[in-house]
Amino acid sequence: MLKRLRNAHPMLYCLGAEVLFLGMLFVASMVSLLGILFVLRDLEMADDYLLTTLQEAAGILTACFLLARTGKSGLLRRRGSGFFNGLLVGLYPIALISYNAYNTLLFGRPEGDMLPAWRIVWFLLGMTSVGVAEEFLFRGVIAQTLLEHFGTSRGGVWKACLLSGLYFGAAHLTNLTGSAPLGVLMQCVFAASLGTLLAAVYFRTGNIWVTVFIHAAMDITSMLVGGLYGTQSVADSISTYDITMLASVAVYLIPTAFLLRKKKIGEVELYFGRDAVSENA
């Protein structure tokens, strides 16, 4: 049934996949909290990043289920351009990540001791699991579906990138439950433009693990001080976002245009042309 829905109504399928994914994250979060309360009888013992890891594990399983039921599990094994060559394609966001990490560690470290090692491990695992879950869903499930629907022409690739970016941005509206509305709105704009760029990297490399690496590294870097020193939660960080985040539209869409320039668009056909042909046959 899922495969038929994906082929006949790709937009509806993508929306349903996103709703299912977000719903499973919510259910996993509630079950994890209840489990911790039952076992430890103290919610203060629940590390935020431990909960994130458990929640995102459910997201990973959900995305894998969708890929398996629609015959697309092979995307997780597709080599494409290769991982390290793919990192060269994604060099722009990697350079931004490196700069932000350097700047944060050099100038943004607070006074005081770092958190215990076990909490730092949960921070790294939690942020990495977010990257894996969201890339499997938003690039492997949604962007892939849209590309097969619109085709690998330059216009089709752009439509798939932009629309998948919008799906990705909209998913962050769920943060309204814990963060300031303006901050969440700016995060949605930021995420939509970032999602467009990540889709372009995925299409140019044919390797989803490249975007998993970039996404996880970006999440870790964005919360580096909070994750290492415990000075700020994810919800608090989102609440600090303001209208300056609108600059992210240009920061991410300009390199997207560079990646999808006419000279290089043929690489998308090389990695995904057969998928688009089989979808439209």
N, C-alpha and C positions, 0 to 999 in steps of 0.2 A: 504493500500500500504506500509506504513512504517513497519508494522508487517511482511509482506512478504519479504521486503528488509532485515530486521533484521535477519530473519531466513535463507534466501538464501545467503546473502552476508554480513556477520557481520562486516568484516573489512571496507567495503565501507559504511555501515550504520554508524559505529563509526566515520569515517572521515566526512561524511555528517553532523552528529549530531554536531561535533565540529565546522565545518564551519558555520552552522546555528547559533549556540550559539554565536560565536565570531561576526558574522554579526549582530545579534540582539543587542549585547553590543554596537557595533559601531553606529547603528541606534538610539538606546536609548540615547547614549551620544550626538549625534547631535541634536535630538529632544529636549533634556533637555536644551542644550545650547541656542537653538532658543527660547524656552519657557521663559527662564530666561531673554534673551535679549528683548523679546517682553514685558514681564511684568515689569521688573526692569530697562530695558534700560541701564544696566551697568554690564558687564561681571565680573568686579572686585568684585561684590557682590556674585558671585557664589563660594561657598566653595567647594574645591576639593572633600571632603568626602561626601558632599551632592550629587554631581554629581555621585560619585561612588555608592552611595546607589540607586539612580534612575536607573543607568545603570545595576547594578546587579539584581535589581528587574525584569528587562526584562529578564535577564539570568535565574532567578528562574522560571519565567513563561514559558520560552522556554523549560527548562528541564522537568518541570511538564507536558507540552504538549506532549513531546516525550514519557514520561513514560505512560501517559494516552492512547495515540494512539497505544502503543504496549502492553497494558494490564499489565503494571508493576507498576502502582501507589501504589499497596499494599506494595512495598518495603519501602515506607516512613512510613508505619505503623508497619512494622515487628519489633517485639521485640528482636528476637535473644537471645543473652545471657543476655539481659537487659542492660540498660544504665550504671549503676554503675559497674556492673561486666565487662562491656566492657571497662570502663576506666582503669581497672586493666590490661587488655590485652594491652592497649595503654599506659602503665605506662612509657615506655622509652621516647617517644616524650613529654609526659606531664612533665617528670622530666627535660628534656632539656628546655622546655618552662619556667618552674618555675625558673630554674637557670638563664636563660637569662633575665627574668623580674627582678629578684633580683639584678643581676649584673648591669643592666641598671639603675634601680632606685637608687642604692647605689653609683655608680661611674660615671654614664653617664649623670646625670642631668645637664643641662646648668644653668648658672646664669640667673636670670630674672623671671618674673611672668609666670604662666601657662596661656594658652589661656582661653577665656571666656567659661563658662560651656556649652553653646549651641554648640560651635565648637567641644568640646570634645565629646559631645553626638553624633554629626554627624560622628566623627572619629570612635567611637565604633560601631555605626550602619553600617558605610561603610565597615569596616573590617569584621564585622560579616556577612554582606550580601555577601561578596566575598566568605567566607567559605561555606555558604549555597548553593550559586549558583554553585560553582565549585564542591562541593561534590555531589550534585544532578546530575550534568552532568558527571563528570569524574569517579565517583564511581557508582552512581545509574544507569546511562545509559551505559557508555562505559565499565567499569570494569565488570559490571553485564553481559552485552552482551558477552564479551570475555570469561567469566567463563562458561557461558552456552554453548558456542561454543567448548571450549577446554576440558570441563569436570572437575570434582572435584578430579581427581587423582593428586598426588603431582606435576607431570610434567605439567598437565593442569593448576593448580593453579599458578604455577610459570610463565607460559606463559602469563596468564591473567594479573598477577601483573606487569610483566616487560613491556608488550606491552601497557597496560593502562598508565603506568608511562611515556612511550615515547610520547603517545598522550598528556599527561598533560604537559610534558616539552616543546613539540613543540608549544603548544598554547601560550607560553610566548614570542615567536618570535614577536608577535604583539607589544611588548614594544620597538621595534627598532625605532618606530616613535618618541619616546621621551627620550630615554636613550642611553648611549654609547654602541657600538656594543659588546665590550668585556664583559661589565657588563651584557648585555642581554644574551650572550652566556653562561656565568657562571650561570646565573639565570635558564636557560633552563636545564643545567646539574643538578643543585640543585633541581629543580622542578621535573625532571624525577626520581631521586632517592627518593625524598620525596613521589611522587605519587605512587611509587612501595610499599613503606612502608605503606602508607595509604590504599592501596588496600588490603594488607595483614591484616591490622587491621580490615577492613570492612569484609573480608571473614572469619576471625576468630571469629568475634562477631555477624555477621548477623544483625547489627544495624547501619544504616547509620548516625544516630544522634551522635554516638560516634566520627566518623571522622569529622562531621560538627563541633563539639565542639573543637577537636584538631586543625583542620585547622583554625578556627576563632581565637582561642587563639594564635596560632603561628603567624598569620598575625598581630594581635594587638600588640604582643610582639615585632615583628620585626620593627614596626614603632612607638614604644611607645614614644620615645623622640619627634619625629616629630609630632605625634598626640597630645601630651600634651602641647608642647611648640612652635610648628610651625616652628621649625628650619630647617626641611628638608622634601621635598616632596617624594612621592613614586618613581618618575622618577629619582630624584637626588640620592636616596638611591641605586637604581639598578645600576646607573652609577659607584658607588664606588666598586662594586663587582670585585674581581680579581681572579687569578688562585688558590688562597688558597681555593676558594669555591669547588675545585675538591675534597677536603677532605670529602665533604658531601656524595660522592658516598659510601665511607666506613662507614660513620656515620649512614647512613640510610639503606644500604643493609645488613650490618652485623646483625642488629636487625630483619630485614625482614627474614633472614635465620633462626634466632632463633624462630620467630613466626611460620614459616612454616616447622619446624622440623617434622620428620616422626611421632613422638609420638603424635603430636597435629593436624596433617593434617585431621584427621577424623572429627574434629569439623566443617570444611568447608563442608564436605559431610552432616553433620547433619543439617546445616542451608540452604544449597543450592543444595543438591542432587536432590531434586524433580524438581527444575528449570532446571538443566542440563539434567535430564531424559526426561522431556517434550519437551525440545529443540531438543534433538536428536532422539525422537521417530518417 
